[in-house]
Amino acid sequence: MTTPTEIDVRRAAAPRLADDHQTIRTDPVAAGDSVVNITDLKLWYGTFQALHGVTLNVPRNKVTALIGASGCGKSTLLRTINRMNDLVSGVTVEGQIVYDGVELYGSDVDPVEVRRRIGMVFQKANPFPKSVYENVAFGPRLVGFKGDMDALVERALKSAALWDEVNDKLRQSGLGLSGGQQQRLCIARALATEPSVLLMDEPTSALDPMATDKIERLIDELKRHYTVIIVTHNMQQAGRVSDRTAFMHVGRLVEERPTDQIFTNPKHEMTERYVSGHFG
Amino acid sequence: MSDGQRLAEQLPPAKVDMFDPGGANTRRRARNRRLFTWVTGLPIILAIGLLAILLFDIVTDSFSWQLIEPRNSGVSFSLGDGFRFGGTWERVVTLDLQAQGRDQQEIAATLGDPEARRVYGARNRVELMLWAEGMPLRYVVTSSRDKHLEDYTLAQGFSRRAELESAVEPGQLFYLNPWLDLAFFAKNASRTATMAGLGPALAGSIMVILLVILISVPLGVGAAVYLEEYATDTWFSRLIELNLNNLAGVPSVVYGILGLSVFVRGIGLGPVVLAAALTLSLLVVPVVVIAAREAIRAVPGTLRQAAYGLGATRSQVVGKVVLPNAIAGITTGVVLAVARALGETAPLLLVGAAAFVPRLPDGIMSIFTALPIQIYAWVSENDVEFTHVASAAIAVLLAILFVLYAIAFWLRRRFGRTA
């Protein structure tokens, strides 16, 4: 028998979410301003339910942050938006995600096409073991892009704020870049397919503060042309880069409000405990 | 009170004595370490020693000193006797025929007629001997009808050379024969050791191996891609996986029996190159599948995710990401599997590789022999001279295997670190 530690005590005292919890929202995003509308989304990995009815409108040309403790379902939610979860066997999805008026899980929708329009950047920079140029050109080549590839690559690298650093080493391996440069290369690669939404799954968790700062500035730039949804464990980051923040807990969306409000004036007790660093 | 504190109270204080007067403890540990190094290193030293003995034996066995009594030829010519590069064979043959007392016209007729040339080549051997008639590097023409008097090992010849050379009677020839020379690769099989060569066996092995690669690489890599990228985890795929691992361990003679009953008799191919290649492919495919699966599995999942995230279809992910990144591992596996197939004897014996094939195979439906079969046949010969021929062939087989393993090693080094 071990005596409960102070941490255990605090955990046990943390309130559970009610099964019929209603997401707390302020200044809700109008359906007309949003590019992705998620309605009552439920997801199961086999028999395990990971998402319990999430409803979220993602505003166009804004940065939306998904925060929450490990295992709360924020990455899962992110991956449903470009149907990456289809690649995991045994996944069942219920509910609706509408992107630009199209029901993404409709029977006549091609998931490959969805991923071409909704780009993704992963936690760990994962450039292909090819040249910088070929990395960026990979997406366009998939669809047999016939236009001016050089211009496209240059534009994507400029959008990812990487052009000035790599324009003299386009033919060198992408793996030779620094960690932060590799992650920006991955962003450039995602931008080269000209998506309108960019999903970012903890894009800076493996980077040092300087590289993180560059990426955060980049995200701020990107929202002029793209809608960004970012999953982050770093609450300061969510505070710095995002316009709206959604806090998730055990597969439910607890609170979804403008970022400054959620950090300065959290409404739900769970949110308050999380943003003040009591758990997570 | 926390657990940690309670534990600290229960345990007696550790006896700390960092002093090692005279260094006794350090010395004891160093001694143990030396002992351990020796005990674990001994098998490796033993293995290297045995390998060295094997190589030494094979190399020395492929040389011998010979004493012959020439019948129709037996002339030796110095390398420096005005030989042009390229025309050596004609020049030596001309000199040989001159020494036999043929006139210029007869010689020209022999050299000009392809059939006469072939007959001469089948009966006589033009060979650059390492030592003959007291001089190094002399061309010697020997005939299959020469009388072979003695055969001395390399060591015997060197230690007793003066004695042996002084005992050479007029009309006899004493030389150091390098059995493994360039002509050895081209010559056909023969009942006479000096005339026997590796030509058909080498050609047969190369043809069989090329066919094995053509058959087993698409099958093996395809199966590996299917199992890794497409198959879902069902009882069926688990059954295949289990069987693959078992198939890779089945004794090769069993595959020989299968090949005999299915390809040679069942389909009715007969004992031909194609039947042997199909049989060896059965042996090689499971090994290729296992190697290819490992290589495919070693491709980081993050790369697949990246490609899918950019809108790649499954076949694009396989073709543009998985296979290019697995190619080094797959090639290494194929090379190692092929090296194994190259040395296989039992299946080929059962499939019906011939022990004596006097000419090169002329197609995939031709009868054939292969390196290990030829070696087996030569080792089984009674004639002591065939020991040298067999050793020369073993040296060739080992050299080919060495090159293949070196390629595999190089591939692993070259591409292994980029992934």
HADDOCK unambig.tbl for C-alpha pairs under 7 A between the chains (distance, minus, plus):
assign (segid A and resid 112 and name CA) (segid B and resid 311 and name CA) 4.84 0.50 0.50
assign (segid A and resid 112 and name CA) (segid B and resid 312 and name CA) 6.45 0.50 0.50
assign (segid A and resid 112 and name CA) (segid B and resid 313 and name CA) 6.22 0.50 0.50
assign (segid A and resid 113 and name CA) (segid B and resid 311 and name CA) 6.29 0.50 0.50
assign (segid A and resid 115 and name CA) (segid B and resid 309 and name CA) 5.64 0.50 0.50
assign (segid A and resid 115 and name CA) (segid B and resid 310 and name CA) 6.02 0.50 0.50
assign (segid A and resid 115 and name CA) (segid B and resid 311 and name CA) 4.74 0.50 0.50
assign (segid A and resid 116 and name CA) (segid B and resid 310 and name CA) 5.57 0.50 0.50
assign (segid A and resid 116 and name CA) (segid B and resid 311 and name CA) 4.55 0.50 0.50
assign (segid A and resid 119 and name CA) (segid B and resid 309 and name CA) 6.36 0.50 0.50
assign (segid A and resid 119 and name CA) (segid B and resid 310 and name CA) 6.41 0.50 0.50
assign (segid A and resid 120 and name CA) (segid B and resid 309 and name CA) 5.73 0.50 0.50
assign (segid A and resid 126 and name CA) (segid B and resid 302 and name CA) 6.05 0.50 0.50
assign (segid A and resid 126 and name CA) (segid B and resid 303 and name CA) 6.06 0.50 0.50
assign (segid A and resid 126 and name CA) (segid B and resid 306 and name CA) 6.79 0.50 0.50
assign (segid A and resid 128 and name CA) (segid B and resid 303 and name CA) 6.41 0.50 0.50
assign (segid A and resid 129 and name CA) (segid B and resid 418 and name CA) 6.99 0.50 0.50
assign (segid A and resid 139 and name CA) (segid B and resid 310 and name CA) 5.51 0.50 0.50
assign (segid A and resid 142 and name CA) (segid B and resid 312 and name CA) 6.39 0.50 0.50
assign (segid A and resid 190 and name CA) (segid B and resid 310 and name CA) 6.39 0.50 0.50
